Amino acid sequence: MAATVATPATPAELVPERCGSEEEARGEPEDGAPPPAAPGRPSRLPLARIKALMKTDPDVSLASQESVFIIAKATELFVEMIAKDALVYAQQGKRKTLQRKDLDNAIEAIDEFAFLEGTLD
């Protein structure tokens, strides 16, 4: 009897209309995509810098290693999501480089980013 192991769904699998290609939906990076965090390094962002930023808030006196990691991971996912959505607008303009207007268009068009309206002014 063979046992099957369930694998967790990635965000690209959960929301296929937001992913850029079939390769991304299967978890395969596109050419030019940044590599995942190096083995042994849990985040692509510098955790010490994130901890320092968190401590600039007067309400934060201590920041546990776990909370810093969660903030770093959430930030990575947020930046990845808004960049992918802005890339759609860059591609419509036949460009490969994201511009501020692409971010503005993504913020205006996608309800999830409504809280960012006016922040780039």
Rosetta blueprint (number, residue, H / E / L):
1 M L
2 A L
3 A L
4 T L
5 V L
6 A L
7 T L
8 P L
9 A L
10 T L
11 P H
12 A H
13 E H
14 L H
15 V L
16 P H
17 E H
18 R H
19 C L
20 G L
21 S L
22 E H
23 E H
24 E H
25 A H
26 R L
27 G L
28 E L
29 P L
30 E L
31 D L
32 G L
33 A L
34 P L
35 P L
36 P L
37 A L
38 A L
39 P L
40 G L
41 R L
42 P L
43 S L
44 R L
45 L L
46 P L
47 L H
48 A H
49 R H
50 I H
51 K H
52 A H
53 L H
54 M H
55 K H
56 T L
57 D L
58 P L
59 D L
60 V L
61 S L
62 L L
63 A L
64 S L
65 Q H
66 E H
67 S H
68 V H
69 F H
70 I H
71 I H
72 A H
73 K H
74 A H
75 T H
76 E H
77 L H
78 F H
79 V H
80 E H
81 M H
82 I H
83 A H
84 K H
85 D H
86 A H
87 L H
88 V H
89 Y H
90 A H
91 Q H
92 Q H
93 G L
94 K L
95 R L
96 K L
97 T L
98 L L
99 Q L
100 R H
101 K H
102 D H
103 L H
104 D H
105 N H
106 A H
107 I H
108 E H
109 A H
110 I L
111 D H
112 E H
113 F H
114 A H
115 F H
116 L H
117 E L
118 G L
119 T L
120 L L
121 D L
